[in-house]
Amino acid sequence: MGKTATTKTKEPKELSEQQSLWQDFRKRRTEELKKADPDQDGRERQRQIADEWKKSPDNPKHE
């Protein structure tokens, strides 16, 4: 018998809540950044938002 990897699976509701938090954060920050700098490249804006999310207290994975 081969070894199988064990991974911690998340409950669908928990995963859905985390995705919803990210989506709300991304939408809010996109609107704010567009107003502050309408000429900013969309890809750069999304990178900036992702970096902010990693440090945000709204992120459940933030320590």
ABEGO torsion letter per residue (X at the ends): XBBBBBBBBBBAAAAAAAAAAAAAAAAAAAAAAAAABAABBAAAAAAAAAAAAAABAABAABX
